[in-house]
Every structure is written in structure tokens, then in C-alpha cells.
Amino acid sequence: MKLDDVLQELIQGLAHDGDTLLPWDQVRRWPKGGIDVFQNAGWIAPAPLATEVICPGCEEGCYMPVAKVFRAANGMPARAYIACDQRPEMGTVKFQPARLQQWQLTQGQLAQWIADTLTLRYSGKRLDGGNLLELGLVSGDERAQMLCLHTDGELALVAGSNRIPLVDAIQLIDGGLALDANLIRQLVDSATTGDTRYTPNTARREVRKLETAAMHEQWRKEYRALKKKRPNMSDVWYSQQIAKMECAQGRKAGTIKKNMK
């Protein structure tokens, strides 16, 4: 997994799930230094330790409440345990305490980073029924317009009636996050959305839509296979199993549950 993949994962996660928590089991797949990149930028922030984790005790991989956590002391390492309520004969199951770590990811944190990067006065005001976050007034070469973050569906930067997908405006430079200031000035200066010099990259958007549709179809396929194999399990259980598969592409079980039928 590369930083570009993490960037795409976080943007898609905010678009589909909104504000969310990133568990250790997801973040551990990131490349070395990835946590620092996004934490230093303010995209993510440490959250309270998780109270539920995927139990490693058997192949079912159920989410279970954390029973006990012991800090390192008297020469003993830190350790944590789950009490399995599905198979009482298993008793408590030990797991690595590092898996309790999680990070908060919110649309507000992302909007603040955009505003800070562009040195805008960010108010956090929501417009259009809450679907737009005001970022601040941006000056182009010809005019100034209020720049907003569209948060309903695909995340996009909006100025007037024009927009560009947020992912098109973010760059990874020397292992850090940056914004394409020239592209944003073009967005602000563009007179109409029909101006082909400034319209979003439709081809890229269509490719992403097709990729998302294919991913959802794979979830539906896995759901049918699991339901045939284990017909009496809940939809939550099916979605949790799919979330552990490669086809989940880092999506949460809640998102998978909405799209697996």
C-alpha cells in the first residue's frame, strides 16, 4: 500500500461514511510513516482506546468487547484480553494492546487543513442543508470567490457553480500533503462550468465510479457465498467477514452492510 492509496482511502471513507474512527487493524496496513503524514497535517487525531476489537480467537473474527487491559509493570509487558461470548469454552482471548489504538477522521479536520494550507479564515459554517463547508474567500487572477468543501457523496471543492473533485487538487510532495494552488485559482477564475479548461476530469470520475460499482458487486458476491455457507448469521456478521477480505479495500463493515445486497 502506498501513500496515494491511503489518501484515496481516507477521502472515499469521508465521502461514504462521514466522520469516523480508524481502527488499528486498518491503519497498520499503511506504509511506514503514513500515520505521521496524516496526523501532522491534522487529517487524523488520536482517539480514545477502542472498547471493541476483532477477536483473534477463531476463524469467525467477531467484534467483541475488551474485557481487561493491563499496562506494562513489574517486568511484565502490556497485555489485553477479550471475553468470547459466542464460544464460552474459549474463555478469555489475549491480543496485542496496540490494536486498541484508533484515530479520529472528520470532515471538519479535513476542511481546516484545506483552509490552513490556503491561509484562509475558516469558520466551519455549513450551507446547502449541511452539504457545504465554507472554507474561506479565495482570490484568483481575475476574481475572488468563496471556496467550499462539498461533503455529500464525492468530496469536491466548490466555487460558485463550479467544482473539482478534492482528490484532483491534493498532491503528495516529498512525503507530505499539499494543494494544487494553480488548479484552485483556475476553479475560482473559471467563468462557466462549461469551460473545458477548468471542468473536472470527467474520465477520472467515471473510472472511480466504475471501480466503486465493481467493488460493491464483489461484496454482493461474497455476501451470497457467506449466506449460503452460514445461512443463519446476521447481516452485521456477514459485513464484518467481508470487511476482513481484500475486496473490502479498507471499507468499514457499516459501509459494506449498506451495499452488499
JOTAHU-V173806 format. One line per field, one symbol per residue. phi: phi as a letter, one per 30 degrees, with the letter a starting at -180 (. if undefined). psi: psi as a letter, one per 20 degrees, with the letter a starting at -180 (. if undefined). burial: I if it has 9 or more other ideal C-beta (glycine too) atoms within 8 Angstrom, else O. A space follows every 50 residues. Layout:
# JOTAHU-V173806
phi->???
psi->???
burial->???
This chain:
# JOTAHU-V173806
phi->.cdeddedddddddddcieaccdedddddddeidddeddddjdbbeceed cbbddddaddiddbdddbbcddahicddabbccdccbeddidcdbdeedd dabcbbdddddddddddchccdcidcbhijdbcdckdcccdcacbdcbcd cciddbcbbiccabeeddccbcbhibcbcddddddddddddbdddddbde ddeddddddddddddddddddddddddddbdcdddddeddddddddddhi ddedddedbcc
psi->prhhggggggghghghibprporhhghiiqrpihghghghijgqqprqqq iqrppjhaihlqpqqpgqppqpqkiprqqqqqopjhnhihcqpqrphhii qrqpoqhggghggggghjlqnphjpprljiippphrpppbhhrpqppqop iocppqppocjqqqphhhipqopljrprqnhghhhhghiphqiioihiqq nhggghghggggghghhhghghghgghhgmijrrhggghhghhirhihkj qqhggghhji.
burial->OOIOOIIIIIIIIIIOIOIIIIIIOOIOOIOOOIIOIIIOIIIIOOOOOI OOIIIOOOOOIIOIOIOOIIOOOOOOOOIIIIIIOOOOOIOIIOIOIOII IIIIIIIIIIIIIIIIIIOIOIOIOIIOOOIIIIIIIIOIOOOOIIIIII IOOIIIIIIOOIIIIIIIIIOIOOOIIIIIOOIIIIIIIIOOOOIOOIII OOOIIOOIOOOOOOIIOIIIOIIOOIIOOOOOOOOOIIIIIIIOOOIIOO IIIOIIIOIIO
